Amino acid sequence: MMQFFRETNIDFLSVRKYAMAVSLALILIGIGSLLVKGGPQYGIDFLGGTEIHVQFQSVLPTAKVREALSQLGYGNAEIKQFGSTSDFLIRVQQEHSQGSQVSDNIVAALHKAFPDNALTLRSVESVGPKIGQELRSAAFWAIAVSLALLLLYISIRFEFIFAVGAVVALFHDVLITLGFFSLLNLEISLAVIAAFLTLVGYSLNDTIVVFDRIRENTKLHRRENLDIKRIINLSINQTISRTILTSLTTFIVVVVLYIFGGEVIHNFAFCMVLGIIVGTYSSVYIAAPLVVEWYEKHKVEQVKRRPVAVR
């Protein structure tokens, strides 16, 4: 089996408190951004509205397109170049959304404003406000139920504290990734929700590999009476090569998707790129260290409950 490192002896847990502090800071910054901006920036899928992809024959400034739409009453529409300087993605939110009528009005206005620049309507996508609300609710419950089932599964397979560590790490991954989306003003679409759910499974896979090795080492080194910190450090070192190899190969693929995949899957690929980095990091510095913290605290509490000897 290919390995990047052989017989490493890195003390990963020695910096666990610093790692947790950095993670907490990133989570708080992300939550602060979400609060200031009134929540995530949802796309048409969740807010409801109409998305139109048009292509002009020659290059056209975005400001000119906005000026033409402003005369039609769509001055607040989201307009961005899509793929090339002659392709535009126009998004009209739910308060203006009337399906095909909106697209017909916009295409007619653009034809009138730019008669010498041939226009092609490439696609139209409309989502009603009620459907958008239902999709938001479904996305929330999909993530919540998946995390609850994972908590149950890991509790049965390992110990409850291992399940808590794994689920906290998953929340950590989702919150940090969501925070970056808020800070960078990136939209949350159905494709991005799919990326979040993919990352939940991907991050959990790394965590389970480490937990499995911890369980094996607990049995193998039972007679040596190693403490939990040494067992977990040993387990992480034994699995680090596999973790780097799998993460790196997946990372290369999603980076290629991000660079060459085009605007349609841009946010999806970005979510995957960021999530792989954060998920790999949390498997080593969040999930396992939480188990160590619980064990150490548990031992302290046991000492405190011991009766004081009377002399």
ABEGO torsion letter per residue (X at the ends): XBBABBGBBBBAAAAAAAAAAAAAAAAAAAAAAAAAAGEBBBBAAAAEEBBBBBBBABBBBAAAAAAAAAAAGAAABBBBBBGBAABBBBBBBAAABAEAAAAAAAAAAAAAABAABBBBBABBBBBBAAAAAAAAAAAAAAAAAAAAAAAAAAAAABBAAAAAAAAAAAAAAAAAAAAAAAAAGBBBBAAAAAAAAAAAAAAAAAAAAAAAAAAAAAAAAAAAGBBAAAAAAAAAAAAAAAAAAAAAAAAAAAAAAAAAAEAAAAAAAAAAAAAAAAAAAAAAAAAAAAAAAAAAAAAAAAAAABBBBBX
